[in-house]
Amino acid sequence: MVCTDGMPAAAQRVILRQLADAGALLRYHGDFDWAGVRIGNYVMRECGAQPWRFDAANYVAAVAQAPLQDLHWRVPKAEHYGMKL
């Protein structure tokens, strides 16, 4: 398990790429906020990770339990599913 606590830094990117190059199956799970989607897009695109409990059904389930918030930022597209949050 590689935990990045945000966007992967240089050392974490090296580890993830080395794991991918060695044939490891990488999975990504992160927050369903916009930063989490951006980080997920990066890790899946650059390191070949697959989403783990990070799809539309998981998002809908998480939203059903989350308090409402007023969102003021540009919405990123979740590239791995073509969905827009």
Secondary structure, DSSP 8 states (H G I E B T S, - for coil): ----SSS--HHHHHHHHHHHHTT---EE---SSHHHHHHHHHHHHHH--EESS-SHHHHHHHHHHS------S---EETTTTEE-
